[in-house]
Amino acid sequence: MTPDDLVQRLDDAHEELFNLRFQFSTGQLENFNRLTEVKRDIARLKTIMRERELEQMWEEEEA
């Protein structure tokens, strides 16, 4: 995945999390497990982005 794809997926996940929280607060949420899944997806995406950032920093230091 390209960095732009990761950013787009992260934005989508944040938007979905917002919508799920809104549904939860209004009592319309049916699948409570989806909240946990989306939070974990966000964490995974942030981890991948940070790993790539650190990898790029190491490559720049070696050059």
C-alpha positions, 0 to 999 in steps of 0.5 A, spaced: 500 500 500 502 506 498 502 512 504 496 515 500 492 509 501 494 508 508 492 515 510 485 514 506 484 508 510 485 511 516 481 517 515 475 512 513 476 508 519 476 514 524 469 516 520 466 509 521 469 510 529 465 516 529 459 514 526 459 507 531 460 512 537 454 516 535 450 510 534 452 507 540 450 513 544 443 514 541 442 506 542 442 504 535 448 500 535 447 493 534 454 490 533 458 492 539 464 488 537 465 493 531 467 498 535 473 494 538 474 492 531 475 499 528 479 501 534 484 495 532 484 497 525 486 504 527 492 502 531 494 497 526 494 502 520 498 507 525 503 502 527 504 501 519 505 508 518 510 509 524 514 503 522 515 506 515 517 512 517 522 509 522 524 505 516 525 511 512 529 515 517 534 509 518 535 509 510 536 517 510 541 516 516 545 511 512 546 515 506 
